[in-house]
Amino acid sequence: MKGIAWEDVFAADINVNCTRKKNAPNGGRVSRIVTHTSSEHAHAKMDEDGAIRVEICFGLLCCTTTSLDNVDKNDFEVGATDDFMSFGGCDDWRMSEFVLSSLTVSAIHEGPDAWLGDALEVYFGDDDYIVCEMNGWIDNDEKRVLECRCGYTEKCVDGKE
């Protein structure tokens, strides 16, 4: 029986292609997720009737967070930046170096209270991260694949930094 080539497994729907080749930072662990709520609209915030989960896929291997929530804070307020360090399904999920350049990030909304986010960042260790643009409202159990770019200082293949 022929083995599976990793190039075939990780060839699906890539929207981030970073040039950096090295061992996965922080052991490949997703270390934090940061959200930025828009300040352009008075109702951009999301109350307890809505929630956001994040799906992170490296090729065909995926993890999905629990609802992003800081228990001691009112998250997703107008103009706010929220930092999440614990997020359930991706807490101990790890990747290796060959998938750093093959990732897709989706925002998943739950509930009736919409959210207008500007961006979402996913960190791998302290310095390596990606920035994903939200591009409008997300509401009513919608799942949106986000356009992402490298957040660190080395250039991405598409020329964005």
ROBA-176178 format. One record per residue (C-alpha): x, y, z; residue in one letter; residue number from 1; chain. Coordinates in nm, 2 decimals. Each point is the difference from the previous one (the first is absolute). Last residue first. Example, Ala and Ser with C-alpha at 12.3 -4.5 7.8 and 13.67 -1.06 7.14 Angstrom:
PT     xx     yy     zz code pos unit
PT   1.37  -0.11   0.71    S   2    A
PT  -0.14  -0.34   0.07    A   1    A
//
This chain:
PT     xx     yy     zz code pos unit
PT   0.39   4.16   0.62    E 161    A
PT  -0.17  -0.04  -0.34    K 160    A
PT   0.19  -0.10  -0.30    G 159    A
PT  -0.21  -0.30  -0.10    D 158    A
PT   0.29  -0.23   0.10    V 157    A
PT   0.00   0.14   0.35    C 156    A
PT   0.28   0.22   0.12    K 155    A
PT   0.17  -0.03   0.33    E 154    A
PT  -0.11   0.24   0.27    T 153    A
PT  -0.26  -0.21   0.17    Y 152    A
PT  -0.38   0.04  -0.06    G 151    A
PT  -0.02  -0.22  -0.31    C 150    A
PT  -0.32   0.05  -0.19    R 149    A
PT  -0.36  -0.13   0.03    C 148    A
PT  -0.32   0.02  -0.20    E 147    A
PT  -0.26  -0.17   0.22    L 146    A
PT  -0.23  -0.30  -0.07    V 145    A
PT  -0.34   0.10   0.15    R 144    A
PT  -0.24  -0.23   0.19    K 143    A
PT  -0.34   0.15   0.07    E 142    A
PT  -0.20  -0.11   0.30    D 141    A
PT  -0.23   0.30  -0.01    N 140    A
PT   0.25   0.29  -0.04    D 139    A
PT   0.33   0.13  -0.13    I 138    A
PT   0.02   0.37  -0.11    W 137    A
PT   0.27   0.12  -0.23    G 136    A
PT   0.34  -0.07  -0.14    N 135    A
PT   0.15  -0.21   0.28    M 134    A
PT   0.37   0.04  -0.10    E 133    A
PT   0.24  -0.27   0.13    C 132    A
PT   0.34   0.09   0.15    V 131    A
PT   0.25  -0.29   0.04    I 130    A
PT   0.24  -0.05   0.28    Y 129    A
PT   0.36  -0.09   0.08    D 128    A
PT   0.16   0.21   0.27    D 127    A
PT  -0.09  -0.15   0.34    D 126    A
PT  -0.11  -0.35  -0.07    G 125    A
PT  -0.24  -0.08  -0.28    F 124    A
PT  -0.24   0.29   0.01    Y 123    A
PT  -0.34   0.03  -0.18    V 122    A
PT  -0.12   0.35  -0.07    E 121    A
PT  -0.36   0.10  -0.08    L 120    A
PT  -0.10   0.32  -0.18    A 119    A
PT  -0.26   0.28  -0.04    D 118    A
PT  -0.29  -0.18   0.17    G 117    A
PT  -0.36   0.10  -0.03    L 116    A
PT  -0.19  -0.25   0.22    W 115    A
PT  -0.36  -0.12  -0.03    A 114    A
PT  -0.22  -0.10   0.29    D 113    A
PT  -0.23  -0.29  -0.11    P 112    A
PT   0.22  -0.30   0.11    G 111    A
PT   0.33  -0.15  -0.11    E 110    A
PT   0.25   0.14  -0.24    H 109    A
PT   0.29  -0.21  -0.14    I 108    A
PT   0.31   0.18  -0.12    A 107    A
PT   0.22  -0.20  -0.24    S 106    A
PT   0.38  -0.02  -0.03    V 105    A
PT   0.18  -0.19  -0.27    T 104    A
PT   0.36  -0.11   0.02    L 103    A
PT   0.27  -0.14  -0.23    S 102    A
PT   0.32   0.18   0.06    S 101    A
PT   0.06  -0.11   0.36    L 100    A
PT  -0.10  -0.35  -0.11    V  99    A
PT   0.35  -0.13  -0.07    F  98    A
PT   0.13   0.12   0.34    E  97    A
PT  -0.22  -0.21   0.23    S  96    A
PT  -0.34   0.07   0.14    M  95    A
PT  -0.14  -0.03   0.35    R  94    A
PT  -0.34  -0.02   0.18    W  93    A
PT   0.03   0.04   0.37    D  92    A
PT  -0.23   0.30   0.05    D  91    A
PT  -0.18  -0.04  -0.34    C  90    A
PT  -0.33  -0.15   0.11    G  89    A
PT  -0.03   0.21   0.31    G  88    A
PT   0.09   0.37  -0.04    F  87    A
PT   0.24   0.12   0.27    S  86    A
PT   0.23   0.30  -0.07    M  85    A
PT  -0.26   0.24  -0.15    F  84    A
PT   0.09   0.36  -0.05    D  83    A
PT  -0.28   0.25  -0.07    D  82    A
PT   0.05   0.33  -0.19    T  81    A
PT  -0.29   0.23   0.04    A  80    A
PT  -0.15   0.26  -0.24    G  79    A
PT  -0.36  -0.08   0.09    V  78    A
PT  -0.01  -0.29   0.26    E  77    A
PT   0.09  -0.36  -0.10    F  76    A
PT   0.08  -0.12   0.36    D  75    A
PT  -0.15   0.10   0.33    N  74    A
PT   0.27  -0.12   0.23    K  73    A
PT   0.05  -0.24   0.29    D  72    A
PT  -0.10  -0.31  -0.19    V  71    A
PT   0.21   0.08  -0.30    N  70    A
PT  -0.19  -0.17  -0.28    D  69    A
PT   0.07  -0.15  -0.34    L  68    A
PT  -0.26  -0.27  -0.06    S  67    A
PT   0.18  -0.33  -0.02    T  66    A
PT   0.28  -0.02  -0.25    T  65    A
PT   0.00  -0.22  -0.31    T  64    A
PT   0.29  -0.21  -0.11    C  63    A
PT   0.09  -0.11  -0.35    C  62    A
PT   0.22  -0.23  -0.20    L  61    A
PT  -0.08   0.00  -0.37    L  60    A
PT   0.26   0.26  -0.10    G  59    A
PT   0.09   0.18   0.32    F  58    A
PT  -0.35   0.10   0.12    C  57    A
PT  -0.10   0.24   0.27    I  56    A
PT  -0.37   0.04   0.09    E  55    A
PT  -0.09   0.29   0.22    V  54    A
PT  -0.30   0.03   0.23    R  53    A
PT  -0.20   0.32   0.05    I  52    A
PT  -0.30   0.05   0.22    A  51    A
PT  -0.33   0.18   0.00    G  50    A
PT  -0.29   0.05   0.24    D  49    A
PT   0.25   0.10   0.27    E  48    A
PT   0.06   0.33  -0.16    D  47    A
PT   0.18   0.09  -0.33    M  46    A
PT   0.13   0.34  -0.08    K  45    A
PT  -0.02   0.16  -0.34    A  44    A
PT  -0.33   0.18   0.10    H  43    A
PT   0.15   0.35   0.01    A  42    A
PT   0.17  -0.05  -0.34    H  41    A
PT   0.35   0.10  -0.11    E  40    A
PT   0.18  -0.11   0.32    S  39    A
PT   0.05  -0.35  -0.13    S  38    A
PT   0.08  -0.29   0.24    T  37    A
PT   0.36  -0.13  -0.01    H  36    A
PT   0.05  -0.36   0.10    T  35    A
PT   0.32  -0.16   0.13    V  34    A
PT   0.07  -0.37   0.02    I  33    A
PT   0.27  -0.15   0.21    R  32    A
PT   0.27  -0.28   0.02    S  31    A
PT  -0.09  -0.23  -0.30    V  30    A
PT   0.26  -0.26   0.06    R  29    A
PT   0.26  -0.10  -0.26    G  28    A
PT   0.27  -0.07   0.26    G  27    A
PT   0.00   0.36   0.09    N  26    A
PT   0.09   0.09  -0.36    P  25    A
PT  -0.01  -0.27  -0.27    A  24    A
PT   0.35  -0.10  -0.10    N  23    A
PT   0.11   0.22  -0.29    K  22    A
PT  -0.10   0.11  -0.34    K  21    A
PT  -0.12   0.35  -0.03    R  20    A
PT  -0.15   0.08  -0.34    T  19    A
PT  -0.35   0.05   0.11    C  18    A
PT  -0.29  -0.13  -0.21    N  17    A
PT  -0.34   0.09   0.15    V  16    A
PT  -0.32  -0.07  -0.19    N  15    A
PT   0.05  -0.37  -0.07    I  14    A
PT  -0.31  -0.18  -0.12    D  13    A
PT   0.13  -0.36  -0.01    A  12    A
PT   0.36  -0.09  -0.09    A  11    A
PT   0.10  -0.13   0.35    F  10    A
PT  -0.09  -0.37  -0.04    V   9    A
PT   0.15  -0.02  -0.35    D   8    A
PT   0.33   0.15   0.10    E   7    A
PT   0.00  -0.23   0.30    W   6    A
PT   0.02  -0.30  -0.23    A   5    A
PT  -0.23  -0.28   0.10    I   4    A
PT   0.17  -0.35   0.00    G   3    A
PT  -0.06  -0.25  -0.29    K   2    A
PT  -0.13  -0.34   0.10    M   1    A
//
